Amino acid sequence: MTARERLERFEANRRRLFGVAYRLLGEASEAEDVVQDAYLRWERNDTAVSPEAWLTKVVTNLCLDRLTSARAQRERYVGPWLPEPVVTGGDALDPLETVEQRELLSLGMLVLLERLTPPERAAFVLREAFGHSHREVAEILEVTEPHARQLYRRAQQHVATGRKRFTAAPERRRMLLERFLAATLGGDVPALEQMLAEDVVAWADGGGKAPAVRHPLVGREQVLRYLLALSKYTQRIRLTPAVVNGEPGLVLYLDGQLSGVTVPEFDGDRIVAIRTVANPDKLAFLARQKM
């Protein structure tokens, strides 16, 4: 291939490679670095029979290396760790054709994937989000096919208890999000009480760099107080609906500056979880998307 053909072949795969890396790492900025590193290796490679397979293997293994060191870093993280949010309206990330694929991109599922070992996570992502066969996963991870199957089964077992029982249709969730937004900004206690599940949990990731509660808030009463505190700043706050990680979410601006992203998780018509990312380092990628 000529240099131009090599670049075109890589660019045709870039979005998919970013999708693999992001789902494996939960960090968009790190995923960008991995894809760039893969490109530099691709430029020097002359042996790939199947460029798509070769690039997928390179990206996966680069992510596995980073996941190993990331575990130690996240143990020292200040407060709850949440994935780096991305806007996914339109075709920003592939693939999102099915409910299962969208679920695998959600903040809640990415948190669940933190329970897995790096090889388990890779087997699960490659199989569920990108439809790779067990044989292909085995080749990418350089293990036997029975071992690849075992990794996938273990991953399924680890995340099974946390997977959503019921997800409303997208139109319904958008309507519920608008209702939640109006109730929060308006300080509407009865409406919020009706929407919040009794055992709702709220997490806020400030990373020690932005004001945020450093432990999960559990139960309707605690979460309600947390939400009502926001209604005191309605003159300074603007909340804009957006599709975040495949789900309806809210982008928060404080005094005109991007300050956070909030994604409620619904079970039927009830909110069972609220995840807010306020760490400015984790908002940089989303800020570029919104520009």
C-alpha positions as CSV (number, residue, x, y, z in Angstrom):
1,M,0.0,0.0,0.0
2,T,1.1,3.6,-0.6
3,A,1.3,6.0,2.3
4,R,-2.0,7.6,1.2
5,E,-3.7,4.2,0.9
6,R,-2.4,3.2,4.3
7,L,-3.8,6.4,5.8
8,E,-7.2,6.0,4.1
9,R,-7.4,2.4,5.4
10,F,-6.7,3.5,8.9
11,E,-9.2,6.4,8.8
12,A,-11.9,4.0,7.6
13,N,-11.3,2.1,10.9
14,R,-10.6,5.0,13.3
15,R,-14.1,5.4,14.7
16,R,-14.5,1.7,15.3
17,L,-11.0,1.6,17.0
18,F,-11.9,4.5,19.2
19,G,-15.1,2.7,20.1
20,V,-13.1,-0.4,21.2
21,A,-10.6,1.6,23.2
22,Y,-13.2,3.7,24.9
23,R,-15.3,0.7,26.0
24,L,-12.2,-1.0,27.3
25,L,-10.8,2.0,29.2
26,G,-13.8,4.1,30.1
27,E,-11.7,7.2,29.3
28,A,-12.1,9.0,26.0
29,S,-8.8,11.0,26.2
30,E,-6.9,7.7,26.9
31,A,-8.7,6.0,24.0
32,E,-7.6,8.8,21.7
33,D,-4.0,8.3,22.7
34,V,-4.3,4.5,22.1
35,V,-5.7,5.0,18.6
36,Q,-2.9,7.5,17.8
37,D,-0.3,5.0,19.1
38,A,-1.9,2.3,17.0
39,Y,-1.6,4.5,13.9
40,L,2.1,5.1,14.5
41,R,2.6,1.3,14.6
42,W,0.4,0.9,11.6
43,E,2.7,3.3,9.6
44,R,5.6,1.1,10.4
45,N,3.9,-2.3,9.7
46,D,4.3,-4.1,6.4
47,T,3.0,-7.5,7.3
48,A,-0.7,-7.2,8.1
49,V,-2.8,-9.5,5.9
50,S,-6.0,-8.1,7.4
51,P,-5.5,-4.5,8.4
52,E,-8.8,-4.4,10.4
53,A,-7.9,-7.5,12.4
54,W,-4.4,-6.3,13.0
55,L,-5.5,-2.8,14.2
56,T,-8.1,-4.3,16.5
57,K,-5.5,-6.6,18.1
58,V,-3.0,-3.7,18.5
59,V,-5.6,-1.4,20.1
60,T,-6.9,-4.1,22.4
61,N,-3.5,-5.0,23.6
62,L,-2.5,-1.4,24.2
63,C,-5.6,-1.0,26.3
64,L,-4.8,-4.1,28.3
65,D,-1.5,-2.6,29.2
66,R,-3.1,0.6,30.3
67,L,-5.9,-1.2,32.3
68,T,-3.3,-3.0,34.4
69,S,-1.7,0.3,35.5
70,A,-5.1,2.1,35.8
71,R,-6.3,-0.2,38.5
72,A,-3.6,1.0,40.9
73,Q,-4.3,4.6,40.0
74,R,-8.1,4.3,40.6
75,E,-7.5,2.8,44.0
76,R,-5.9,6.2,44.9
77,Y,-8.6,8.3,43.2
78,V,-10.2,11.0,45.3
79,G,-13.9,10.1,45.8
80,P,-16.0,7.8,43.5
81,W,-14.5,7.1,40.1
82,L,-16.8,7.3,37.1
83,P,-16.1,6.9,33.4
84,E,-15.3,9.9,31.2
85,P,-18.6,10.9,29.5
86,V,-19.0,11.2,25.8
87,V,-21.8,12.7,23.7
88,T,-23.2,9.9,21.5
89,G,-26.0,11.6,19.5
90,G,-25.9,10.7,15.8
91,D,-23.0,8.3,14.9
92,A,-20.3,9.5,17.3
93,L,-19.5,6.0,18.4
94,D,-19.9,2.6,16.7
95,P,-21.8,0.4,17.1
96,L,-25.0,1.6,18.7
97,E,-27.5,-0.3,16.6
98,T,-29.1,-2.4,19.4
99,V,-30.3,-1.9,22.9
100,E,-27.6,-4.2,24.2
101,Q,-24.8,-2.2,22.4
102,R,-26.1,1.1,23.8
103,E,-26.3,-0.5,27.3
104,L,-22.7,-1.6,27.1
105,L,-21.7,2.1,26.5
106,S,-23.7,3.4,29.4
107,L,-21.9,4.9,32.5
108,G,-23.6,2.3,34.7
109,M,-22.3,-0.6,32.5
110,L,-18.8,0.9,32.2
111,V,-18.7,1.0,36.0
112,L,-19.7,-2.7,36.2
113,L,-16.9,-3.6,33.7
114,E,-14.4,-2.3,36.3
115,R,-15.2,-5.5,38.2
116,L,-13.6,-7.6,35.5
117,T,-10.0,-8.5,34.9
118,P,-8.5,-6.8,31.8
119,P,-8.7,-10.0,29.7
120,E,-12.3,-10.6,30.8
121,R,-13.3,-7.1,29.9
122,A,-11.7,-7.4,26.5
123,A,-13.4,-10.7,25.7
124,F,-16.8,-9.2,26.9
125,V,-16.5,-6.0,24.9
126,L,-15.2,-7.6,21.7
127,R,-17.9,-10.2,21.8
128,E,-21.0,-8.2,23.0
129,A,-20.4,-4.8,21.4
130,F,-18.5,-5.7,18.2
131,G,-19.8,-9.3,17.5
132,H,-16.4,-11.0,17.3
133,S,-16.5,-14.8,17.4
134,H,-14.8,-16.7,20.2
135,R,-12.1,-17.7,17.7
136,E,-11.5,-14.1,16.7
137,V,-11.3,-13.0,20.4
138,A,-8.8,-15.9,21.1
139,E,-6.6,-14.6,18.2
140,I,-6.7,-11.0,19.4
141,L,-5.9,-12.0,23.0
142,E,-3.5,-14.8,22.0
143,V,-5.2,-17.4,24.0
144,T,-6.9,-20.7,23.1
145,E,-10.5,-20.6,22.0
146,P,-11.7,-22.5,25.1
147,H,-9.9,-20.0,27.3
148,A,-11.6,-17.1,25.3
149,R,-15.0,-18.7,26.0
150,Q,-14.2,-19.0,29.7
151,L,-13.2,-15.4,29.9
152,Y,-16.4,-14.4,28.3
153,R,-18.5,-16.6,30.6
154,R,-16.8,-15.2,33.7
155,A,-17.4,-11.7,32.5
156,Q,-21.1,-12.4,31.9
157,Q,-21.4,-13.8,35.4
158,H,-19.7,-10.8,37.0
159,V,-21.9,-8.2,35.4
160,A,-25.2,-10.1,35.4
161,T,-26.4,-8.9,38.8
162,G,-25.9,-5.3,37.9
163,R,-27.5,-5.3,34.5
164,K,-30.7,-3.3,34.1
165,R,-33.9,-5.3,34.6
166,F,-36.0,-3.0,32.4
167,T,-35.2,0.0,30.2
168,A,-38.0,2.3,28.9
169,A,-38.1,3.2,25.3
170,P,-35.9,6.2,24.3
171,E,-38.8,8.5,23.8
172,R,-40.1,7.6,27.2
173,R,-36.7,8.2,28.8
174,R,-36.4,11.6,27.2
175,M,-39.8,12.6,28.6
176,L,-38.8,11.4,32.0
177,L,-35.5,13.3,31.8
178,E,-37.4,16.5,30.9
179,R,-39.7,15.9,33.9
180,F,-36.7,15.3,36.1
181,L,-35.0,18.5,34.9
182,A,-38.1,20.7,35.5
183,A,-38.6,19.2,39.0
184,T,-34.9,19.7,39.9
185,L,-34.6,23.3,38.8
186,G,-38.1,24.1,40.2
187,G,-37.4,22.5,43.6
188,D,-40.6,20.4,43.1
189,V,-40.4,18.1,46.1
190,P,-43.5,16.0,45.4
191,A,-42.5,15.4,41.8
192,L,-39.0,14.4,42.8
193,E,-40.2,12.1,45.5
194,Q,-42.4,10.4,42.9
195,M,-39.6,10.0,40.5
196,L,-36.9,8.8,42.9
197,A,-36.8,5.1,43.8
198,E,-36.6,4.5,47.6
199,D,-33.1,3.0,47.3
200,V,-31.8,5.5,44.7
201,V,-28.0,6.1,44.8
202,A,-26.2,9.2,43.6
203,W,-22.5,9.3,42.7
204,A,-20.5,12.4,42.0
205,D,-17.0,12.3,40.5
206,G,-15.0,15.5,41.2
207,G,-11.6,13.8,41.4
208,G,-10.5,16.2,44.1
209,K,-10.5,19.0,41.4
210,A,-14.2,20.1,41.6
211,P,-16.7,20.3,44.4
212,A,-18.4,17.0,44.7
213,V,-19.7,14.6,47.4
214,R,-16.9,12.1,48.1
215,H,-19.1,9.2,49.0
216,P,-22.3,7.8,47.4
217,L,-25.6,9.2,48.6
218,V,-28.0,6.3,49.3
219,G,-31.8,6.6,49.6
220,R,-34.5,8.9,48.5
221,E,-34.1,11.4,51.4
222,Q,-30.4,12.0,51.0
223,V,-30.6,12.2,47.2
224,L,-33.6,14.6,47.4
225,R,-31.6,17.0,49.7
226,Y,-28.8,16.8,47.2
227,L,-31.0,17.7,44.3
228,L,-32.9,20.5,46.1
229,A,-29.5,22.2,46.8
230,L,-29.2,22.7,43.0
231,S,-32.5,24.6,42.9
232,K,-30.9,27.4,45.0
233,Y,-28.6,28.2,42.1
234,T,-31.1,28.4,39.2
235,Q,-29.9,31.9,38.2
236,R,-26.4,30.5,37.7
237,I,-27.1,27.1,36.4
238,R,-28.1,26.0,32.9
239,L,-28.9,22.3,32.2
240,T,-28.9,21.2,28.6
241,P,-30.3,17.8,27.5
242,A,-27.9,15.6,25.5
243,V,-27.4,12.0,24.6
244,V,-24.6,10.9,26.9
245,N,-23.1,7.4,26.5
246,G,-26.2,6.3,24.7
247,E,-28.6,7.6,27.3
248,P,-30.5,10.8,27.9
249,G,-28.4,13.0,30.1
250,L,-27.9,16.6,31.2
251,V,-24.9,18.9,30.5
252,L,-24.5,21.4,33.4
253,Y,-23.1,24.9,32.9
254,L,-22.4,27.1,35.9
255,D,-22.0,30.8,35.1
256,G,-21.7,29.8,31.4
257,Q,-18.9,27.4,32.0
258,L,-19.1,23.6,31.4
259,S,-19.1,22.2,34.9
260,G,-20.6,18.7,34.8
261,V,-22.6,16.0,33.2
262,T,-25.4,14.2,35.0
263,V,-27.0,10.9,33.7
264,P,-30.0,9.5,35.6
265,E,-30.6,5.7,35.3
266,F,-34.2,4.7,35.0
267,D,-35.9,1.5,36.0
268,G,-39.4,1.9,34.5
269,D,-40.5,5.4,35.5
270,R,-38.3,5.5,38.6
271,I,-34.7,6.9,38.9
272,V,-32.6,4.2,40.5
273,A,-29.2,5.9,40.1
274,I,-27.8,9.4,39.3
275,R,-24.2,9.7,38.1
276,T,-22.5,13.1,37.9
277,V,-19.1,13.8,36.4
278,A,-17.6,17.1,37.5
279,N,-13.8,16.4,37.3
280,P,-12.7,19.0,34.7
281,D,-10.1,16.6,33.3
282,K,-12.9,14.2,32.4
283,L,-15.0,17.0,30.7
284,A,-12.3,18.1,28.2
285,F,-13.2,15.6,25.5
286,L,-16.9,16.3,25.9
287,A,-16.2,20.1,25.7
288,R,-14.6,19.5,22.3
289,Q,-17.6,17.5,21.2
290,K,-20.0,20.3,22.2
291,M,-18.0,23.0,20.4
